[in-house]
Amino acid sequence: MVNSTRLGEARWSGKTTLMFISFFLGLLLESYVFSLASIAVNWVAIPHSLGQLLLAWAPIWLIIGIIISGPVSDTLGRKVTLYITLGFYAVGGLLLFFSTGYVTLLVALAFMLMAGGGEMNSIMVATHELMPRRHRGKAMMMEINAINLGGFILAVLAFSSAASSVVFQRDVVAIAVLIVVIILVATRTAMPESVLWLEKRGKHEAAVRQIKAYWGEDWEKALAPEPEAPRVQGSDRQTSIPFRVVVVTLIAAANTIGFGLVAYNLAFTYFPHLQPTILAVFEGVGFIGGFLGLYADRVSRRHFLFWSFVGTFVVTVVIGLTTNVWIHQIWLFWLLLVILAIVNSLCYLTEDTVKAEVWPTQVRGTWTAVTRFLSIGLYIPAIYLTGNLPIHSYFLFNAGVWLVGLLAAAAWLIWGRETGRGVSIEMASGGTD
């Protein structure tokens, strides 16, 4: 039987870099596809109400992919699930390339969104179980930061092809999806199955084979002599699964709804001509701000989560209360949007990191999927609830959403486990592994 804790002390190698690139590109593609719905509304002539349906189409099929992939990854493995999602991406990309109407567009999006939901869920789980302990936090946050980059790239593509035909825009997007899928297939061949998952499933011989295939016959030389995971204040707190489910779901829901209402829905509802611009600014600035996640292994995850929610809530309140000012001075709107993008990016990276690291390995995929399914599912009614609000009420509604997340983050700060500061995944998951 392998000491999986020691595997967490492995040094960062060239193969680790390749795996990181694969995960980074996978989350970039997930964001690219999710953001696509907000751009695709301009590809077909549809009533405003159906435009909202297209915006809701993204989270609907994303959560279907999520709730399927979670149990599948716990049953079949992380790597197998990641190959299944690539198959769905390929089918969706081909359908998009050959789509000629509204129905085929929706079907293509559905396949790619199911793939994106499953892809992100499995990447989040695999990262925590495969990345070296000393780099686990920043690796996860930098991968999640690819979500900002994916939305930004899509917005730039929309800009660059805006003067072209809808067919050309659609083909550019579809070809980009297929190219990334080919790259992902190539980069994942050397990726190991999660040894921690194999051990918990009782597949000890398979675990040894994976170790030797990835680290070589002299794999023990790649590890530190003894586990060095630190015990930090709060890392030994005991929290029940129901408490984790409630807190993580509320945190994730607040972030998903709050982010979506600004990045995807704001322009559609109030500034249709600014959709690519708002998406590019919010995602682009968020990507730059996301590099603060490089400090993820040095700081408290609980404090990082709490204070990023505080900043996001305060800035959103300011935007809502100053609507009558910035609606006439658009430069102020862009300034406030930039500030919001930075603080929200830290919030987004942290909560996505937390919600995949606090579960026992045997059910990590399933519980990560459940909390993501619930949180993203709540975004769907929010799209319709805010569709006809005055713009100042729209932002104040969003601030209320962030307040719920802030209260949940405060509960985790007070009673939750410390999962940052370089603690091992076994410790982060509650000592249940």
C-alpha positions in Angstrom: 0.0 0.0 0.0 1.3 3.4 -1.0 1.7 6.3 1.5 -0.4 8.8 -0.5 0.6 11.6 1.9 4.2 11.2 0.8 3.1 11.5 -2.8 1.9 15.0 -1.9 5.5 15.9 -1.2 6.6 15.2 -4.8 8.6 17.9 -6.5 7.1 20.0 -9.4 8.4 18.3 -12.6 8.0 18.7 -16.3 5.1 16.3 -16.3 3.4 18.4 -13.6 3.7 21.4 -15.8 2.1 19.5 -18.7 -0.7 18.4 -16.4 -1.2 22.0 -15.2 -1.3 23.2 -18.8 -4.0 20.6 -19.6 -6.1 21.6 -16.7 -5.6 25.3 -17.4 -6.7 24.9 -21.0 -9.6 22.7 -19.9 -11.0 25.5 -17.6 -10.3 28.1 -20.3 -12.5 26.1 -22.7 -15.2 25.7 -20.1 -15.4 29.4 -19.6 -15.2 30.0 -23.4 -18.2 27.8 -24.0 -20.2 29.1 -21.0 -19.6 32.7 -22.2 -20.6 31.7 -25.7 -24.3 31.9 -24.9 -24.1 35.6 -24.2 -22.5 36.2 -27.6 -24.6 33.7 -29.6 -27.8 35.7 -28.8 -26.6 38.0 -31.6 -26.3 35.2 -34.1 -30.0 34.6 -34.6 -33.0 36.8 -34.7 -35.0 36.0 -31.5 -37.5 37.7 -29.2 -36.1 39.2 -26.0 -37.7 36.5 -23.9 -36.0 33.8 -25.9 -32.8 35.6 -25.4 -33.1 35.1 -21.7 -33.8 31.4 -22.4 -30.5 31.3 -24.3 -28.7 32.8 -21.3 -30.4 30.3 -19.0 -29.5 27.5 -21.5 -25.8 27.8 -20.4 -26.3 27.1 -16.7 -29.0 24.4 -17.4 -26.8 22.2 -19.4 -23.7 23.0 -17.4 -25.3 21.7 -14.2 -26.5 18.6 -16.1 -22.9 17.8 -17.0 -21.8 18.6 -13.4 -24.3 16.3 -11.6 -23.5 13.4 -14.0 -19.7 13.8 -13.9 -19.4 13.9 -10.1 -20.5 10.4 -9.4 -18.9 9.1 -12.6 -15.5 10.5 -11.5 -15.9 8.8 -8.1 -16.8 5.5 -9.8 -14.6 5.4 -12.9 -11.8 7.8 -12.0 -10.8 11.4 -12.6 -8.8 10.7 -15.8 -11.5 8.5 -17.5 -14.1 11.2 -16.8 -11.8 13.9 -18.4 -11.6 11.9 -21.6 -15.4 11.5 -21.7 -15.9 15.2 -21.5 -13.5 15.8 -24.4 -15.7 13.5 -26.5 -18.7 15.7 -25.7 -16.7 18.8 -26.6 -15.7 17.3 -30.0 -19.4 16.4 -30.8 -20.5 19.9 -29.8 -17.8 21.7 -31.7 -18.6 19.7 -34.9 -22.4 20.4 -34.5 -21.6 24.1 -34.0 -19.5 24.3 -37.1 -22.3 22.7 -39.2 -25.2 24.4 -37.5 -27.6 26.3 -39.7 -30.4 27.4 -37.4 -31.5 28.0 -33.8 -32.2 24.4 -33.0 -28.8 23.1 -34.0 -27.1 26.0 -32.2 -28.9 25.0 -29.0 -28.0 21.3 -29.4 -24.3 22.1 -30.1 -24.2 24.4 -27.0 -25.9 21.7 -24.9 -23.2 19.1 -25.7 -20.4 21.6 -25.1 -21.9 22.9 -21.9 -22.4 19.4 -20.5 -18.7 18.8 -21.3 -17.7 22.0 -19.6 -19.6 21.2 -16.5 -18.0 17.8 -16.2 -14.6 19.1 -17.2 -14.4 21.7 -14.5 -15.7 19.4 -11.8 -13.2 16.7 -12.6 -10.3 19.2 -13.0 -11.0 20.7 -9.6 -11.1 17.3 -8.0 -8.0 16.0 -9.8 -5.9 19.1 -9.1 -6.3 18.8 -5.3 -5.4 15.1 -5.5 -2.5 15.3 -8.0 -0.7 18.6 -7.5 2.2 18.7 -5.0 1.0 19.8 -1.6 3.3 22.9 -1.5 1.8 24.2 -4.8 -1.8 22.8 -4.5 -3.5 26.2 -3.7 -1.8 28.3 -6.3 -2.1 25.7 -9.0 -5.8 25.5 -8.4 -6.3 29.2 -8.4 -4.2 29.8 -11.5 -6.2 27.1 -13.3 -9.5 28.7 -12.2 -8.0 32.0 -13.4 -8.2 30.5 -16.9 -11.9 31.0 -16.6 -11.4 34.7 -16.8 -9.0 34.3 -19.7 -11.5 32.1 -21.6 -14.3 34.8 -21.4 -11.8 37.5 -22.4 -10.7 35.5 -25.5 -14.3 34.9 -26.6 -15.0 38.6 -26.3 -11.9 39.5 -28.3 -13.0 37.0 -31.0 -16.5 38.6 -31.0 -14.8 42.0 -31.5 -12.5 40.8 -34.3 -15.2 39.1 -36.2 -18.0 41.7 -35.5 -17.8 43.1 -39.1 -17.9 39.6 -40.6 -20.9 37.4 -41.2 -22.6 35.4 -38.5 -21.4 32.2 -40.2 -17.8 33.4 -40.0 -18.1 34.2 -36.3 -19.7 30.8 -35.7 -17.0 29.0 -37.6 -14.1 30.8 -35.8 -15.6 29.9 -32.4 -16.2 26.2 -33.5 -12.7 25.8 -34.9 -11.2 27.2 -31.7 -13.1 24.7 -29.7 -11.9 21.8 -31.8 -8.3 22.9 -31.8 -8.2 23.1 -28.0 -9.8 19.6 -27.8 -7.0 18.2 -29.9 -4.4 19.9 -27.7 -6.1 18.5 -24.5 -6.1 15.0 -25.9 -2.3 15.2 -26.5 -1.5 16.8 -23.1 -3.6 14.3 -21.0 -1.9 11.1 -22.2 0.9 11.5 -19.6 -1.5 12.4 -16.8 -1.8 9.8 -14.1 -5.0 8.7 -12.5 -5.4 10.0 -9.0 -3.3 7.7 -6.7 -5.3 8.9 -3.7 -8.5 7.9 -5.4 -7.1 4.5 -6.4 -6.0 3.8 -2.9 -9.4 4.7 -1.4 -11.0 2.4 -3.9 -8.7 -0.4 -2.8 -6.9 -0.6 -6.2 -3.4 -0.8 -4.7 -1.7 -2.5 -7.6 -3.1 0.0 -10.0 -1.9 2.8 -7.8 1.6 1.4 -7.8 1.5 1.1 -11.7 0.4 4.7 -11.9 3.2 5.9 -9.7 5.9 4.1 -11.6 4.4 5.2 -15.0 4.4 8.8 -13.9 7.4 9.1 -11.6 9.5 6.2 -12.8 10.8 3.1 -11.1 12.8 5.2 -8.7 9.7 7.2 -7.8 10.7 7.5 -4.1 13.6 9.8 -5.1 11.1 12.3 -6.4 9.6 12.6 -2.9 10.7 14.3 0.3 12.1 11.9 2.9 9.1 12.5 5.2 5.8 14.3 4.9 6.3 18.0 5.6 2.7 19.2 5.6 2.4 21.8 8.4 -0.3 21.9 11.0 -1.7 25.4 11.0 -4.2 27.0 13.3 -7.7 25.9 12.4 -6.7 23.0 10.2 -7.8 20.4 12.7 -11.3 21.8 13.3 -14.0 19.2 12.9 -16.9 20.1 10.6 -19.8 17.9 9.6 -20.7 17.2 6.0 -24.1 19.0 6.3 -22.4 22.1 7.6 -19.9 22.0 4.7 -22.7 21.5 2.2 -24.8 24.4 3.4 -21.8 26.9 3.7 -20.1 25.9 0.5 -23.4 25.9 -1.5 -24.3 29.4 -0.2 -20.8 30.7 -1.0 -20.7 29.2 -4.4 -24.3 30.4 -5.2 -23.5 33.9 -4.2 -20.4 34.0 -6.4 -22.1 32.3 -9.4 -25.1 34.6 -9.4 -23.2 37.7 -8.6 -20.6 37.1 -11.3 -23.1 36.0 -13.9 -25.4 39.0 -13.4 -22.4 41.3 -14.1 -20.4 39.5 -16.7 -23.1 37.9 -18.8 -26.5 39.5 -18.1 -25.8 43.2 -17.4 -25.2 44.1 -21.0 -28.0 41.9 -22.4 -30.5 43.6 -20.1 -29.3 47.3 -20.2 -26.4 47.8 -22.7 -26.9 45.3 -25.6 -24.3 47.2 -27.7 -21.7 46.8 -25.0 -21.9 43.0 -24.4 -18.5 42.1 -25.8 -16.9 45.2 -24.2 -18.3 44.5 -20.7 -17.3 40.8 -21.0 -13.8 41.7 -22.2 -13.2 44.3 -19.4 -14.6 42.2 -16.6 -12.9 39.0 -17.5 -9.7 40.6 -18.7 -9.2 42.7 -15.5 -10.3 39.7 -13.5 -7.6 37.6 -15.1 -4.9 40.1 -14.2 -6.2 40.4 -10.6 -6.3 36.6 -10.4 -2.5 36.4 -10.3 -2.7 37.4 -6.6 -3.7 33.7 -6.3 0.0 32.9 -6.6 0.1 33.7 -2.8 -2.6 31.1 -2.1 -0.2 28.7 -0.4 1.1 31.3 1.9 -2.1 32.8 3.3 -5.2 31.7 5.1 -7.9 30.4 2.8 -10.6 31.3 5.3 -9.4 35.0 5.5 -8.8 35.2 1.8 -12.4 34.1 1.2 -14.0 36.4 3.8 -12.2 39.6 2.8 -12.8 39.1 -0.9 -16.5 38.7 -0.2 -16.4 41.9 1.9 -14.7 43.8 -1.0 -17.1 42.5 -3.6 -20.2 43.3 -1.5 -19.0 46.9 -0.7 -18.1 47.7 -4.3 -21.4 46.4 -5.6 -23.3 48.5 -3.0 -21.4 51.6 -4.2 -22.3 50.8 -7.8 -25.9 50.4 -6.9 -26.1 53.6 -4.9 -24.3 55.8 -7.5 -26.3 54.7 -10.5 -27.6 58.3 -11.1 -24.0 59.5 -11.3 -22.2 57.0 -13.5 -25.2 56.6 -15.9 -24.2 60.1 -17.1 -20.5 59.8 -16.6 -19.6 56.5 -18.2 -15.9 56.7 -17.2 -17.0 56.2 -13.6 -18.9 53.1 -14.5 -15.9 51.6 -16.2 -13.7 52.5 -13.2 -16.1 50.8 -10.7 -16.4 47.8 -13.0 -12.6 47.4 -13.0 -12.5 47.6 -9.2 -15.3 45.1 -8.9 -13.6 42.7 -11.4 -10.4 42.7 -9.3 -12.0 42.0 -5.9 -14.5 39.5 -7.4 -11.7 37.6 -9.1 -10.1 36.9 -5.7 -13.5 35.8 -4.4 -14.1 33.6 -7.4 -10.8 31.8 -7.3 -10.9 31.2 -3.5 -14.4 29.8 -3.3 -13.9 27.5 -6.3 -10.7 26.2 -4.6 -12.5 25.6 -1.3 -15.5 23.8 -2.6 -13.4 20.9 -4.1 -10.9 20.5 -1.2 -13.2 20.0 1.8 -14.6 16.5 1.0 -13.4 13.0 1.6 -11.6 11.5 -1.5 -14.2 8.7 -2.0 -17.0 11.2 -2.5 -15.0 14.3 -3.5 -16.4 14.3 -7.1 -20.0 13.8 -6.0 -20.1 16.4 -3.2 -18.3 19.0 -5.4 -20.8 18.3 -8.1 -23.8 18.6 -5.7 -22.7 22.0 -4.4 -22.0 23.2 -7.9 -25.3 21.9 -9.2 -27.3 23.7 -6.5 -25.3 26.9 -6.7 -25.4 27.2 -10.5 -29.0 26.0 -10.6 -30.0 29.0 -8.4 -28.5 31.3 -11.0 -31.2 30.3 -13.5 -34.2 31.9 -11.6 -32.0 35.0 -10.8 -31.8 35.6 -14.6 -35.6 36.0 -14.8 -36.0 37.7 -11.4 -33.7 40.6 -12.5 -34.7 40.8 -16.1 -37.1 43.8 -15.6 -35.5 45.6 -12.6 -34.4 49.2 -12.8 -30.6 49.3 -13.1 -30.0 50.6 -9.5 -32.3 47.8 -8.1 -30.4 45.3 -10.3 -27.1 46.1 -8.6 -28.7 46.3 -5.1 -30.2 42.9 -5.7 -26.7 41.7 -6.7 -25.4 43.2 -3.5 -27.9 41.3 -1.5 -26.7 38.1 -3.2 -23.1 38.9 -2.2 -24.3 39.6 1.4 -25.6 36.0 1.6 -22.2 34.8 0.5 -20.4 37.1 2.9 -22.4 35.7 5.8 -21.6 32.2 4.7 -17.9 33.1 4.4 -18.0 34.6 7.9 -19.5 31.3 9.2 -16.6 29.4 7.5 -14.1 31.9 9.0 -15.5 31.3 12.5 -16.2 27.5 12.4 -14.7 26.2 9.2 -11.4 24.4 8.7 -8.2 26.1 7.5 -7.4 24.6 4.1 -4.7 27.0 2.9 -1.2 27.8 4.1 0.2 24.7 2.4 -1.8 22.1 4.3 -2.1 18.6 2.7 -5.3 17.6 0.9 -5.8 14.9 3.5 -5.9 17.6 6.2 -8.0 20.0 4.1 -10.6 17.4 3.7 -11.1 17.0 7.4 -8.7 14.3 8.3 -11.1 11.7 6.7 -8.7 10.5 4.1 
